[in-house]
């Protein structure tokens, strides 16, 4: 048994359908922005952030020395 087809105008007038389509459009746009921008961020800011978080090579901070001797 095949159900009768939905009338086209009923789908076009459906508020829920328009909201779902809008949500999917914005979700896809957000993903594209994230997928294209995030690698660029990691290249430029990520490398600088890595070096900023590392202490200078060969130097142990005084706070760490004091904790080891306690």
Jmol script that loads the backbone (N, CA, C; Angstrom):
load data "model"
ATOM      1  N   UNK A   1       0.839  -1.177   0.000  1.00  0.00           N
ATOM      2  CA  UNK A   1       0.000   0.000   0.000  1.00  0.00           C
ATOM      3  C   UNK A   1       0.887   1.243   0.000  1.00  0.00           C
ATOM      4  N   UNK A   2       0.705   2.066  -0.983  1.00  0.00           N
ATOM      5  CA  UNK A   2       1.497   3.278  -1.154  1.00  0.00           C
ATOM      6  C   UNK A   2       0.706   4.458  -0.592  1.00  0.00           C
ATOM      7  N   UNK A   3       1.327   5.246   0.310  1.00  0.00           N
ATOM      8  CA  UNK A   3       0.610   6.411   0.844  1.00  0.00           C
ATOM      9  C   UNK A   3       0.439   7.471  -0.238  1.00  0.00           C
ATOM     10  N   UNK A   4      -0.583   8.257  -0.138  1.00  0.00           N
ATOM     11  CA  UNK A   4      -0.784   9.313  -1.140  1.00  0.00           C
ATOM     12  C   UNK A   4       0.320  10.370  -1.018  1.00  0.00           C
ATOM     13  N   UNK A   5       0.728  10.949  -2.135  1.00  0.00           N
ATOM     14  CA  UNK A   5       1.806  11.957  -2.084  1.00  0.00           C
ATOM     15  C   UNK A   5       1.342  13.210  -1.336  1.00  0.00           C
ATOM     16  N   UNK A   6       2.315  13.849  -0.699  1.00  0.00           N
ATOM     17  CA  UNK A   6       2.009  15.102  -0.001  1.00  0.00           C
ATOM     18  C   UNK A   6       1.836  16.227  -1.012  1.00  0.00           C
ATOM     19  N   UNK A   7       0.889  17.085  -0.781  1.00  0.00           N
ATOM     20  CA  UNK A   7       0.760  18.237  -1.673  1.00  0.00           C
ATOM     21  C   UNK A   7       1.982  19.157  -1.539  1.00  0.00           C
ATOM     22  N   UNK A   8       2.492  19.626  -2.652  1.00  0.00           N
ATOM     23  CA  UNK A   8       3.686  20.458  -2.659  1.00  0.00           C
ATOM     24  C   UNK A   8       3.539  21.744  -1.874  1.00  0.00           C
ATOM     25  N   UNK A   9       2.398  22.375  -1.961  1.00  0.00           N
ATOM     26  CA  UNK A   9       2.208  23.654  -1.258  1.00  0.00           C
ATOM     27  C   UNK A   9       2.193  23.446   0.253  1.00  0.00           C
ATOM     28  N   UNK A  10       1.767  22.277   0.696  1.00  0.00           N
ATOM     29  CA  UNK A  10       1.769  22.009   2.134  1.00  0.00           C
ATOM     30  C   UNK A  10       3.211  21.988   2.649  1.00  0.00           C
ATOM     31  N   UNK A  11       4.123  21.420   1.888  1.00  0.00           N
ATOM     32  CA  UNK A  11       5.528  21.411   2.284  1.00  0.00           C
ATOM     33  C   UNK A  11       6.138  22.812   2.240  1.00  0.00           C
ATOM     34  N   UNK A  12       5.819  23.563   1.200  1.00  0.00           N
ATOM     35  CA  UNK A  12       6.376  24.910   1.050  1.00  0.00           C
ATOM     36  C   UNK A  12       5.909  25.827   2.174  1.00  0.00           C
ATOM     37  N   UNK A  13       4.694  25.634   2.645  1.00  0.00           N
ATOM     38  CA  UNK A  13       4.137  26.480   3.711  1.00  0.00           C
ATOM     39  C   UNK A  13       4.515  26.017   5.107  1.00  0.00           C
ATOM     40  N   UNK A  14       5.178  24.896   5.209  1.00  0.00           N
ATOM     41  CA  UNK A  14       5.517  24.338   6.516  1.00  0.00           C
ATOM     42  C   UNK A  14       6.613  25.163   7.195  1.00  0.00           C
ATOM     43  N   UNK A  15       6.280  25.726   8.335  1.00  0.00           N
ATOM     44  CA  UNK A  15       7.245  26.529   9.083  1.00  0.00           C
ATOM     45  C   UNK A  15       8.401  25.654   9.577  1.00  0.00           C
ATOM     46  N   UNK A  16       8.070  24.460  10.022  1.00  0.00           N
ATOM     47  CA  UNK A  16       9.100  23.540  10.518  1.00  0.00           C
ATOM     48  C   UNK A  16      10.118  23.219   9.436  1.00  0.00           C
ATOM     49  N   UNK A  17       9.653  22.985   8.223  1.00  0.00           N
ATOM     50  CA  UNK A  17      10.565  22.676   7.128  1.00  0.00           C
ATOM     51  C   UNK A  17      11.500  23.842   6.848  1.00  0.00           C
ATOM     52  N   UNK A  18      10.991  25.060   6.850  1.00  0.00           N
ATOM     53  CA  UNK A  18      11.828  26.236   6.602  1.00  0.00           C
ATOM     54  C   UNK A  18      12.857  26.428   7.723  1.00  0.00           C
ATOM     55  N   UNK A  19      12.441  26.166   8.965  1.00  0.00           N
ATOM     56  CA  UNK A  19      13.381  26.303  10.076  1.00  0.00           C
ATOM     57  C   UNK A  19      14.484  25.248   9.997  1.00  0.00           C
ATOM     58  N   UNK A  20      14.124  24.031   9.624  1.00  0.00           N
ATOM     59  CA  UNK A  20      15.138  22.984   9.477  1.00  0.00           C
ATOM     60  C   UNK A  20      16.093  23.314   8.341  1.00  0.00           C
ATOM     61  N   UNK A  21      15.573  23.817   7.233  1.00  0.00           N
ATOM     62  CA  UNK A  21      16.443  24.202   6.110  1.00  0.00           C
ATOM     63  C   UNK A  21      17.378  25.338   6.506  1.00  0.00           C
ATOM     64  N   UNK A  22      16.857  26.319   7.222  1.00  0.00           N
ATOM     65  CA  UNK A  22      17.693  27.420   7.687  1.00  0.00           C
ATOM     66  C   UNK A  22      18.768  26.956   8.649  1.00  0.00           C
ATOM     67  N   UNK A  23      18.392  26.050   9.538  1.00  0.00           N
ATOM     68  CA  UNK A  23      19.358  25.517  10.492  1.00  0.00           C
ATOM     69  C   UNK A  23      20.465  24.761   9.768  1.00  0.00           C
ATOM     70  N   UNK A  24      20.131  23.975   8.789  1.00  0.00           N
ATOM     71  CA  UNK A  24      21.131  23.209   8.048  1.00  0.00           C
ATOM     72  C   UNK A  24      22.051  24.127   7.243  1.00  0.00           C
ATOM     73  N   UNK A  25      21.484  25.188   6.678  1.00  0.00           N
ATOM     74  CA  UNK A  25      22.297  26.146   5.930  1.00  0.00           C
ATOM     75  C   UNK A  25      23.311  26.818   6.855  1.00  0.00           C
ATOM     76  N   UNK A  26      22.869  27.269   8.023  1.00  0.00           N
ATOM     77  CA  UNK A  26      23.773  27.942   8.951  1.00  0.00           C
ATOM     78  C   UNK A  26      24.782  26.970   9.546  1.00  0.00           C
ATOM     79  N   UNK A  27      24.381  25.733   9.791  1.00  0.00           N
ATOM     80  CA  UNK A  27      25.305  24.733  10.301  1.00  0.00           C
ATOM     81  C   UNK A  27      26.408  24.458   9.287  1.00  0.00           C
ATOM     82  N   UNK A  28      26.021  24.331   8.021  1.00  0.00           N
ATOM     83  CA  UNK A  28      27.003  24.071   6.971  1.00  0.00           C
ATOM     84  C   UNK A  28      27.941  25.273   6.795  1.00  0.00           C
ATOM     85  N   UNK A  29      27.398  26.476   6.861  1.00  0.00           N
ATOM     86  CA  UNK A  29      28.237  27.667   6.736  1.00  0.00           C
ATOM     87  C   UNK A  29      29.222  27.753   7.895  1.00  0.00           C
ATOM     88  N   UNK A  30      28.768  27.425   9.105  1.00  0.00           N
ATOM     89  CA  UNK A  30      29.657  27.414  10.267  1.00  0.00           C
ATOM     90  C   UNK A  30      30.756  26.379  10.128  1.00  0.00           C
ATOM     91  N   UNK A  31      30.416  25.219   9.609  1.00  0.00           N
ATOM     92  CA  UNK A  31      31.426  24.174   9.422  1.00  0.00           C
ATOM     93  C   UNK A  31      32.473  24.607   8.390  1.00  0.00           C
ATOM     94  N   UNK A  32      32.030  25.191   7.289  1.00  0.00           N
ATOM     95  CA  UNK A  32      32.971  25.626   6.254  1.00  0.00           C
ATOM     96  C   UNK A  32      33.913  26.694   6.814  1.00  0.00           C
ATOM     97  N   UNK A  33      33.366  27.630   7.579  1.00  0.00           N
ATOM     98  CA  UNK A  33      34.202  28.661   8.198  1.00  0.00           C
ATOM     99  C   UNK A  33      35.232  28.012   9.120  1.00  0.00           C
ATOM    100  N   UNK A  34      34.787  27.082   9.951  1.00  0.00           N
ATOM    101  CA  UNK A  34      35.686  26.417  10.891  1.00  0.00           C
ATOM    102  C   UNK A  34      36.732  25.580  10.155  1.00  0.00           C
ATOM    103  N   UNK A  35      36.307  24.834   9.148  1.00  0.00           N
ATOM    104  CA  UNK A  35      37.224  23.941   8.435  1.00  0.00           C
ATOM    105  C   UNK A  35      38.279  24.703   7.645  1.00  0.00           C
ATOM    106  N   UNK A  36      37.964  25.913   7.191  1.00  0.00           N
ATOM    107  CA  UNK A  36      38.942  26.669   6.415  1.00  0.00           C
ATOM    108  C   UNK A  36      39.762  27.626   7.284  1.00  0.00           C
ATOM    109  N   UNK A  37      39.212  28.088   8.398  1.00  0.00           N
ATOM    110  CA  UNK A  37      39.908  29.063   9.229  1.00  0.00           C
ATOM    111  C   UNK A  37      40.800  28.402  10.273  1.00  0.00           C
ATOM    112  N   UNK A  38      40.368  27.289  10.851  1.00  0.00           N
ATOM    113  CA  UNK A  38      41.103  26.678  11.953  1.00  0.00           C
ATOM    114  C   UNK A  38      42.514  26.240  11.568  1.00  0.00           C
ATOM    115  N   UNK A  39      42.735  25.603  10.409  1.00  0.00           N
ATOM    116  CA  UNK A  39      44.118  25.260  10.044  1.00  0.00           C
ATOM    117  C   UNK A  39      45.015  26.497   9.917  1.00  0.00           C
ATOM    118  N   UNK A  40      44.482  27.572   9.391  1.00  0.00           N
ATOM    119  CA  UNK A  40      45.248  28.815   9.293  1.00  0.00           C
ATOM    120  C   UNK A  40      45.596  29.336  10.682  1.00  0.00           C
ATOM    121  N   UNK A  41      44.644  29.272  11.590  1.00  0.00           N
ATOM    122  CA  UNK A  41      44.898  29.686  12.970  1.00  0.00           C
ATOM    123  C   UNK A  41      45.995  28.846  13.599  1.00  0.00           C
ATOM    124  N   UNK A  42      45.944  27.534  13.372  1.00  0.00           N
ATOM    125  CA  UNK A  42      46.967  26.670  13.955  1.00  0.00           C
ATOM    126  C   UNK A  42      48.347  26.954  13.388  1.00  0.00           C
ATOM    127  N   UNK A  43      48.411  27.301  12.124  1.00  0.00           N
ATOM    128  CA  UNK A  43      49.706  27.590  11.509  1.00  0.00           C
ATOM    129  C   UNK A  43      50.303  28.865  12.088  1.00  0.00           C
ATOM    130  N   UNK A  44      49.513  29.926  12.145  1.00  0.00           N
ATOM    131  CA  UNK A  44      50.050  31.217  12.578  1.00  0.00           C
ATOM    132  C   UNK A  44      50.065  31.386  14.091  1.00  0.00           C
ATOM    133  N   UNK A  45      48.956  31.138  14.740  1.00  0.00           N
ATOM    134  CA  UNK A  45      48.883  31.363  16.184  1.00  0.00           C
ATOM    135  C   UNK A  45      49.364  30.155  16.962  1.00  0.00           C
ATOM    136  N   UNK A  46      49.142  28.969  16.439  1.00  0.00           N
ATOM    137  CA  UNK A  46      49.518  27.761  17.157  1.00  0.00           C
ATOM    138  C   UNK A  46      51.013  27.644  17.355  1.00  0.00           C
ATOM    139  N   UNK A  47      51.787  27.948  16.325  1.00  0.00           N
ATOM    140  CA  UNK A  47      53.243  27.872  16.446  1.00  0.00           C
ATOM    141  C   UNK A  47      53.747  28.905  17.436  1.00  0.00           C
ATOM    142  N   UNK A  48      53.216  30.092  17.386  1.00  0.00           N
ATOM    143  CA  UNK A  48      53.627  31.136  18.325  1.00  0.00           C
ATOM    144  C   UNK A  48      53.220  30.764  19.743  1.00  0.00           C
ATOM    145  N   UNK A  49      52.060  30.162  19.886  1.00  0.00           N
ATOM    146  CA  UNK A  49      51.585  29.770  21.206  1.00  0.00           C
ATOM    147  C   UNK A  49      52.461  28.668  21.793  1.00  0.00           C
ATOM    148  N   UNK A  50      52.867  27.718  20.967  1.00  0.00           N
ATOM    149  CA  UNK A  50      53.761  26.650  21.449  1.00  0.00           C
ATOM    150  C   UNK A  50      55.047  27.237  22.006  1.00  0.00           C
ATOM    151  N   UNK A  51      55.656  28.131  21.282  1.00  0.00           N
ATOM    152  CA  UNK A  51      56.909  28.712  21.747  1.00  0.00           C
ATOM    153  C   UNK A  51      56.703  29.587  22.967  1.00  0.00           C
ATOM    154  N   UNK A  52      55.562  30.236  23.074  1.00  0.00           N
ATOM    155  CA  UNK A  52      55.309  31.101  24.222  1.00  0.00           C
ATOM    156  C   UNK A  52      55.088  30.281  25.493  1.00  0.00           C
ATOM    157  N   UNK A  53      54.560  29.073  25.350  1.00  0.00           N
ATOM    158  CA  UNK A  53      54.295  28.251  26.524  1.00  0.00           C
ATOM    159  C   UNK A  53      55.529  27.507  27.025  1.00  0.00           C
ATOM    160  N   UNK A  54      56.507  27.313  26.173  1.00  0.00           N
ATOM    161  CA  UNK A  54      57.711  26.594  26.578  1.00  0.00           C
ATOM    162  C   UNK A  54      58.659  27.526  27.335  1.00  0.00           C
ATOM    163  N   UNK A  55      59.263  27.027  28.406  1.00  0.00           N
ATOM    164  CA  UNK A  55      60.260  27.861  29.081  1.00  0.00           C
ATOM    165  C   UNK A  55      61.511  27.950  28.214  1.00  0.00           C
ATOM    166  N   UNK A  56      62.328  28.934  28.418  1.00  0.00           N
ATOM    167  CA  UNK A  56      63.568  29.019  27.643  1.00  0.00           C
ATOM    168  C   UNK A  56      64.396  27.749  27.819  1.00  0.00           C
ATOM    169  N   UNK A  57      65.053  27.309  26.773  1.00  0.00           N
ATOM    170  CA  UNK A  57      65.802  26.047  26.786  1.00  0.00           C
ATOM    171  C   UNK A  57      66.944  26.099  27.799  1.00  0.00           C
ATOM    172  N   UNK A  58      67.061  25.060  28.589  1.00  0.00           N
ATOM    173  CA  UNK A  58      68.173  24.947  29.529  1.00  0.00           C
ATOM    174  C   UNK A  58      67.989  25.705  30.823  1.00  0.00           C
ATOM    175  N   UNK A  59      66.872  26.335  31.050  1.00  0.00           N
ATOM    176  CA  UNK A  59      66.672  27.120  32.268  1.00  0.00           C
ATOM    177  C   UNK A  59      65.545  26.499  33.084  1.00  0.00           C
ATOM    178  N   UNK A  60      65.806  26.230  34.341  1.00  0.00           N
ATOM    179  CA  UNK A  60      64.787  25.722  35.253  1.00  0.00           C
ATOM    180  C   UNK A  60      64.300  26.900  36.090  1.00  0.00           C
ATOM    181  N   UNK A  61      63.016  27.149  36.114  1.00  0.00           N
ATOM    182  CA  UNK A  61      62.520  28.283  36.908  1.00  0.00           C
ATOM    183  C   UNK A  61      62.865  28.113  38.394  1.00  0.00           C
ATOM    184  N   UNK A  62      63.056  29.234  39.071  1.00  0.00           N
ATOM    185  CA  UNK A  62      63.402  29.205  40.493  1.00  0.00           C
ATOM    186  C   UNK A  62      62.333  28.512  41.318  1.00  0.00           C
ATOM    187  N   UNK A  63      61.074  28.678  40.956  1.00  0.00           N
ATOM    188  CA  UNK A  63      59.990  28.057  41.720  1.00  0.00           C
ATOM    189  C   UNK A  63      60.127  26.534  41.674  1.00  0.00           C
ATOM    190  N   UNK A  64      60.498  25.980  40.540  1.00  0.00           N
ATOM    191  CA  UNK A  64      60.648  24.533  40.415  1.00  0.00           C
ATOM    192  C   UNK A  64      61.847  24.049  41.221  1.00  0.00           C
ATOM    193  N   UNK A  65      62.922  24.817  41.237  1.00  0.00           N
ATOM    194  CA  UNK A  65      64.102  24.437  42.033  1.00  0.00           C
ATOM    195  C   UNK A  65      63.772  24.410  43.504  1.00  0.00           C
ATOM    196  N   UNK A  66      63.020  25.387  43.960  1.00  0.00           N
ATOM    197  CA  UNK A  66      62.658  25.460  45.389  1.00  0.00           C
ATOM    198  C   UNK A  66      61.739  24.315  45.775  1.00  0.00           C
ATOM    199  N   UNK A  67      60.857  23.886  44.905  1.00  0.00           N
ATOM    200  CA  UNK A  67      59.950  22.786  45.215  1.00  0.00           C
ATOM    201  C   UNK A  67      60.692  21.458  45.264  1.00  0.00           C
ATOM    202  N   UNK A  68      61.704  21.284  44.436  1.00  0.00           N
ATOM    203  CA  UNK A  68      62.458  20.039  44.417  1.00  0.00           C
ATOM    204  C   UNK A  68      63.275  19.859  45.699  1.00  0.00           C
ATOM    205  N   UNK A  69      63.800  20.953  46.247  1.00  0.00           N
ATOM    206  CA  UNK A  69      64.637  20.847  47.439  1.00  0.00           C
ATOM    207  C   UNK A  69      63.807  20.705  48.707  1.00  0.00           C
ATOM    208  N   UNK A  70      62.513  20.999  48.658  1.00  0.00           N
ATOM    209  CA  UNK A  70      61.666  20.902  49.865  1.00  0.00           C
ATOM    210  C   UNK A  70      61.297  19.485  50.174  1.00  0.00           C
TER     211      UNK A  70
END
end "model"
wireframe off; spacefill off
backbone 0.3
color backbone group
